[in-house]
Amino acid sequence: MREKVCIIGDGLTALMLSKALLDLNIEIDLIIKNNFKKKLLDDRTVGISDNNLLFLKDNQILDKKMKNFWKIKKIKIFNSKLELDKKLLLNFENKKKDPLFHMIKNNEIYLNLKKKLEKNSLLKILIKKDNYLLSKKFLNKNYKLIINCSSNNIIDKKFFFRKIYKDYKSTAYTLIAKHSKVSNNTAYQFFTKFGPMAFLPLSENSTSIVWSVNDKNYVNNEIFKSNIRKLFPYNFKRISFSSINKFKLNFLIPREYYFKNILTFGDGLHKIHPIAGQGFNMIIRDIKILQTIIKNKINLGLELENSILAEFNNRVKSYNFLFAKGVDLTEEFFSNNNDIFNLYSNKFFSEIDNNNSIKSLFIKFANKGLNI
């Protein structure tokens, strides 16, 4: 008799984790709120490091032949706070000529995973409301492990309410710009007086844009689009925009990773500022480590039980905290908008930009994380 694991969540994290564990011949009950057959309408995008994409394809979590990923070969970071010409702070390019990361739309990954999961006989999809998760019917199920991939449901609120939390008092505005064809393989980040704006190529003629704006600054759709046109790396006469999505930004890490046989996961483990584009990559690294731990238990003929969660906690908790805190400190550093600070920080980054060893280390951490 196969052992059964319950995974809770509608998003990419729950789907990727389900696929990773199904490949270990584990039965999965996937509990979702929305109809799985419903078409996902989502213009959000994610950046995936080269190392993480290799893991997803090698482990057949995503199709090896999936070609929708757009390679980013360079990253240029500018300071544009001083009301002068944009000052280039850092210029990253991998000397090995491998891409620094890959960009793709969320719904492209979602559809690929959905197609794979629908064919798997070991997967059972249950559409349930939030309060079902604390019902006797659910708790009496003989699940070896329960993995909660939601950061805001009843399981999270009851068992993982003790958290390190910070409100950035900022809102992320996101959209996709359509433009003329160009050799579009360089990502740009501008630190403006309102907050960081990133231009993330998706194809020759489309670019994802994320602007994290401090809430004390009033920004409507027209102000947002006007600033995009001012900073856009290419001088296009015609640019069309998708609808603007926005979401509040905060920093969140739980003090406990697990309770009995329940593990918090995904956004429940770490919410970080999008300034470094590392949130989704942290989740993929967590999936990789959890899959490895479970696979080792199975190979040794051991049952799935709470020691897996304890081992996962010991393997990743300190690294996740350090990595997430590093991103938080980066945001805090660049949010300083003092003119004297901006002037001297330009000189500081000029020294870093000329040091290839330090830049190579940054590239390595962004690709593989701290637990390498």
Residue pairs with C-beta under 8 A, 6 or more apart in sequence:
2 25
2 26
2 27
2 122
3 26
3 27
3 144
3 303
3 304
4 26
4 27
4 28
4 29
4 141
4 142
4 143
4 144
5 21
5 26
5 27
5 28
5 29
5 143
5 144
5 145
5 146
5 147
5 304
6 28
6 29
6 30
6 31
6 141
6 143
6 145
6 146
6 147
7 14
7 17
7 18
7 21
7 28
7 29
7 30
7 31
7 147
7 149
8 14
8 30
8 31
8 133
8 146
8 147
8 148
8 149
8 150
8 153
8 155
9 31
9 32
9 148
9 149
9 150
9 266
10 32
10 33
10 34
10 150
11 149
11 150
11 266
11 267
12 46
12 106
12 109
12 110
12 113
12 280
13 149
13 265
13 266
13 267
13 283
13 287
14 30
14 32
14 149
14 266
15 30
15 110
15 113
15 114
15 117
16 56
16 61
16 109
16 113
16 283
16 284
16 287
17 147
17 149
17 265
17 266
17 287
17 290
18 28
18 30
18 117
18 123
19 60
19 61
19 113
19 116
19 117
20 59
20 61
20 287
20 290
20 291
21 28
21 291
21 294
22 28
22 117
22 120
22 122
22 123
23 59
23 60
23 61
24 291
24 294
24 295
24 298
25 122
25 298
26 122
26 294
26 304
27 122
27 123
27 124
28 122
28 123
28 124
29 124
29 126
29 141
29 143
30 117
30 123
30 124
30 125
30 126
31 126
31 127
31 128
31 132
31 133
32 125
32 126
32 127
32 128
33 127
33 128
33 129
33 130
34 127
35 127
36 114
36 118
36 125
36 127
40 106
40 107
40 110
40 111
41 107
42 105
42 106
42 107
42 110
43 105
43 174
43 175
43 176
43 242
43 243
43 245
44 105
44 106
44 174
44 245
45 103
45 104
45 105
45 106
45 174
45 176
45 200
45 202
45 208
46 103
46 104
46 106
46 109
46 280
47 72
47 101
47 102
47 103
47 187
47 200
47 277
47 280
47 281
48 56
48 69
48 101
48 102
48 103
48 104
48 280
48 281
48 284
49 100
49 101
49 102
49 281
49 366
49 367
49 368
50 98
50 99
50 100
50 101
50 102
50 367
51 367
51 368
52 281
52 284
52 285
52 288
52 367
53 62
53 69
53 102
55 61
55 284
55 288
56 62
56 284
57 63
57 64
57 66
58 64
59 291
61 113
61 287
62 109
62 112
62 113
63 112
63 116
66 108
66 112
68 104
68 105
68 108
69 102
69 103
69 104
70 102
70 103
70 104
70 184
70 185
70 201
70 202
70 203
71 99
71 102
71 185
72 99
72 100
72 101
72 102
72 103
72 185
72 186
72 187
72 200
72 201
73 93
73 94
73 97
73 99
73 100
73 185
73 186
74 91
74 92
74 93
74 100
74 185
74 186
74 187
75 90
75 91
75 92
75 93
75 100
75 186
75 187
75 188
75 189
76 88
76 90
76 91
76 92
76 186
76 187
76 188
76 189
77 88
77 89
77 90
77 91
77 92
77 188
77 189
77 191
77 349
78 86
78 87
78 88
78 89
78 188
78 189
78 190
78 191
79 86
79 87
79 89
79 190
79 191
79 342
79 345
79 346
79 349
80 86
80 87
80 190
80 191
80 192
80 231
81 191
81 192
81 193
81 337
81 339
81 342
82 339
82 342
82 343
86 190
86 231
87 346
88 353
89 191
89 345
89 346
89 349
89 350
89 353
90 349
90 352
90 353
90 359
91 353
92 100
92 359
92 362
92 363
93 100
94 100
94 363
95 356
95 360
100 187
100 363
100 366
100 367
101 187
101 277
101 366
101 367
103 187
103 200
103 201
103 202
103 208
104 202
105 202
117 123
117 125
128 138
130 153
130 154
131 154
132 138
133 153
133 154
133 155
134 154
134 155
134 158
143 261
144 261
144 303
144 304
144 305
145 261
145 262
145 263
145 304
145 305
145 308
145 309
146 155
146 261
146 262
146 263
147 262
147 263
147 265
148 155
148 156
148 160
148 262
148 263
148 264
148 265
148 268
149 265
149 266
149 267
149 268
150 156
150 266
150 267
150 268
151 252
151 264
151 266
151 267
151 268
151 271
155 262
155 264
156 264
156 268
159 256
159 259
159 262
159 264
160 254
160 256
160 259
160 264
160 268
162 254
162 255
162 256
163 252
163 253
163 254
163 255
164 251
164 252
164 253
164 254
164 255
165 250
165 251
165 252
166 250
166 251
166 252
166 328
167 248
167 250
168 212
168 249
168 250
168 251
168 273
168 331
169 214
169 215
169 216
170 195
170 212
170 213
170 214
170 215
170 248
170 249
171 212
171 213
171 215
171 219
171 246
171 247
171 248
171 249
172 210
172 211
172 212
172 213
172 246
172 247
172 248
172 249
172 274
173 210
173 211
173 212
173 213
173 219
173 224
173 244
173 245
173 246
174 208
174 209
174 210
174 211
174 244
174 245
174 246
175 208
175 209
175 224
175 241
175 242
175 243
175 244
175 245
176 202
176 206
176 207
176 208
176 209
176 241
176 242
177 206
177 207
177 208
177 209
177 228
177 232
177 239
177 240
177 241
177 242
178 205
178 206
178 239
178 240
178 241
178 242
179 205
179 206
179 207
179 232
179 234
179 236
179 238
179 239
179 240
180 205
180 234
180 236
180 238
181 204
181 205
182 204
182 205
182 234
183 204
184 201
184 203
184 204
184 205
184 207
185 201
186 201
186 233
187 198
187 199
187 200
187 201
188 198
188 199
188 231
188 233
189 196
189 197
189 198
189 199
189 275
190 196
190 197
190 198
190 231
191 334
192 227
192 231
193 337
194 211
194 213
194 214
194 217
194 219
194 227
195 211
195 212
195 213
195 214
195 217
195 335
196 211
196 212
196 275
196 331
196 334
197 209
197 210
197 211
197 212
197 227
197 228
197 231
198 209
198 210
198 211
198 274
198 277
199 207
199 208
199 209
199 231
199 232
199 233
200 207
200 208
200 209
200 210
200 277
201 207
201 208
202 208
209 228
210 274
211 219
211 224
211 227
211 228
212 249
212 273
212 274
212 275
213 219
214 335
221 244
224 244
225 241
228 239
228 241
229 239
232 239
249 273
249 274
250 271
251 271
251 272
251 273
251 324
251 328
252 267
252 270
252 271
253 269
253 270
253 271
253 320
253 321
253 324
254 264
254 268
254 269
256 264
257 263
257 264
257 269
257 309
257 312
257 313
257 317
258 264
258 306
258 309
258 310
258 312
258 313
260 306
261 305
261 306
261 309
263 309
263 312
265 286
265 290
266 283
266 286
267 279
267 283
269 282
269 283
269 286
269 320
270 279
270 282
270 320
270 324
271 279
272 278
272 279
272 282
272 324
272 327
272 328
273 327
273 328
273 330
273 331
275 327
275 330
275 331
275 334
276 327
276 330
276 366
278 323
278 327
278 366
281 366
281 369
282 320
282 323
282 324
282 369
285 316
285 368
285 369
285 371
286 316
286 320
289 312
289 315
289 316
289 371
290 308
290 312
293 308
293 311
293 312
293 315
294 304
294 308
297 303
297 304
297 308
298 304
315 371
316 371
319 369
319 370
319 371
322 370
323 365
323 369
323 370
336 342
336 345
352 358
352 359
353 359
364 372
